[in-house]
């Protein structure tokens, strides 16, 4: 019986050890599965982080290139703006010169008009010799190549209206020559 008891105890102990080993294997398998799951999760997190970092890096490169291109464009625009401003200053100076010359020329022509009007007979002279008359004198420009002339010689009144070649200053010179010729 002792032997049978020893065998039974040994058998029970073997069963117990087997069950214990099976439970330990089962626990190790579960632990291994948990570790595998944790490793997969860590790998997924690492890959996600790497992917995010790569996307951030690409975005940074794109933004940097855009910034550089914008800076280059701004430099070009600034140079063009300076060039336009310089040209505007040159144009403004030329405009001032032209305006000054125009003022000088206009002043000279207006002075020539006063000289031309001084040589024409006055309305008072017309009313004296031809009381029913009037004068309509409207030059195209400030001075004109047209003129009229009036002179009393003895008891005769001589009157002339002339249209000289040209307008403006050249015509005015011609009218002075014509007036002097009639005188």
HELIX and SHEET records of a PDB file:
HELIX    1   1 UNK A    2  UNK A  119  1                                 118    
HELIX    2   2 UNK A  123  UNK A  129  1                                   7    
HELIX    3   3 UNK A  168  UNK A  182  1                                  15    
SHEET    1   A 2 UNK A 146  UNK A 153  0                                        
SHEET    2   A 2 UNK A 156  UNK A 163 -1                                        
END                                                                             
